[in-house]
Amino acid sequence: MTDVRILPQGTLIGFTPLTPQAHKFFQQYVQSEDWQWLGCTLWCDRRPAEELAIVLIADGLDVEVTR
């Protein structure tokens, strides 16, 4: 089961937490501003997005990249 869906859109990358475990991870470890969230997706620049993806995988979350 996918925990987080990653949506690459040019220079912005979207992260959509799909499971309670993923939502908890974002609440505890991801510092963001309200304006970075569009609906249930967190959008950020490519540089921090790569680091966030690595941390998500290292924490044991299942990540799916949707193009």
C-alpha distance (Angstrom), angle and dihedral (degrees) to the residues before:
residue distance angle dihedral
M1 . . .
T2 3.79 . .
D3 3.81 114.6 .
V4 3.82 98.8 -175.6
R5 3.78 130.5 21.5
I6 3.81 115.5 -151.5
L7 3.80 117.5 -153.2
P8 3.83 113.9 -166.3
Q9 3.81 110.0 -158.3
G10 3.78 108.1 170.3
T11 3.79 111.1 -78.6
L12 3.82 92.5 -4.2
I13 3.78 125.1 71.0
G14 3.79 123.0 -161.7
F15 3.80 124.6 -148.6
T16 3.80 117.7 -163.3
P17 3.81 115.1 -172.1
L18 3.82 107.8 -146.9
T19 3.81 105.2 177.2
P20 3.81 134.0 52.1
Q21 3.82 88.6 -111.8
A22 3.82 90.6 55.4
H23 3.82 92.7 46.5
K24 3.81 89.4 51.6
F25 3.82 90.9 49.8
F26 3.82 91.7 52.6
Q27 3.81 92.4 47.0
Q28 3.81 93.1 49.6
Y29 3.80 104.1 36.5
V30 3.80 111.8 19.1
Q31 3.77 117.5 81.8
S32 3.79 110.9 -157.1
E33 3.78 143.4 150.1
D34 3.80 123.3 -116.7
W35 3.81 91.1 -114.2
Q36 3.81 90.6 61.4
W37 3.81 90.5 65.9
L38 3.78 119.3 80.3
G39 3.77 105.9 -176.3
C40 3.78 106.0 -45.1
T41 3.82 95.6 -24.7
L42 3.79 125.5 97.1
W43 3.82 112.4 -145.9
C44 3.79 123.2 -159.2
D45 3.78 142.9 156.3
R46 3.80 118.9 -79.6
R47 3.85 95.3 -108.9
P48 3.83 98.4 60.8
A49 3.81 89.7 33.9
E50 3.80 92.3 64.5
E51 3.80 90.6 52.0
L52 3.81 91.9 46.5
A53 3.81 91.3 51.6
I54 3.80 90.7 52.2
V55 3.81 91.6 50.1
L56 3.81 92.1 47.8
I57 3.80 91.3 53.6
A58 3.82 92.7 43.4
D59 3.82 88.7 52.9
G60 3.80 89.2 57.0
L61 3.78 99.5 -105.9
D62 3.79 118.0 144.1
V63 3.81 109.9 -121.3
E64 3.81 127.8 -163.5
V65 3.80 123.0 -167.6
T66 3.80 113.1 -147.5
R67 3.79 118.7 -164.3
